[in-house]
């Protein structure tokens, strides 16, 4: 059952959505400390980088 849910998630979470999710997380990581100087959002940089860069991985599924 978990495999079906994972496949459904992968179909919905396209490369374009990964790109915009990464950009959004970067924006949040930069905007929150501006409005609340005591807040650190360094933990958002890792997931933002992963989402952003994973949007540029070439799709090799159709080439095999």
KAGI-V522038 format. One line per field, one symbol per residue. phi: phi as a letter, one per 30 degrees, with the letter a starting at -180 (. if undefined). Layout:
phi->???
This chain:
phi->.dddddddddddcddddddddddddddddddddddbedccbddddddddddddddcdddcdddd
